[in-house]
C-alpha cells in the first residue's frame, strides 16, 4: 500500500518507511506478525506502514530490529 508523503514528519522520509515495508515483505511477515516481533500493536504497525500514523524513534528502532535490518544510513543516529 502506498502512503501519502505529506503525512510524514520531516525527520523520516518515505524511503525509510518503504525500506521497512520491503523488508517485511521479503521476510514474508504480515502486519500482525511484524507487530508481534517488534512488541508493537497491530494498529500501530499498520498505521505507520500505511501512512496513517507518525512513528516515534523507538518504533522505527523496534521495527528495524525485529526485521534484522539496519536503520537506513541517513538515520544512523537511531541506535538499533
Secondary structure, 3 states (H helix, E strand, C coil): CCCCHHHCCCCCCHHHHHHHHHHHHHCCCCHHHHHHHHCCCHHHHHHHHHCCCCCCHHHHHHHHHHHCCCCCHHHCCCCC
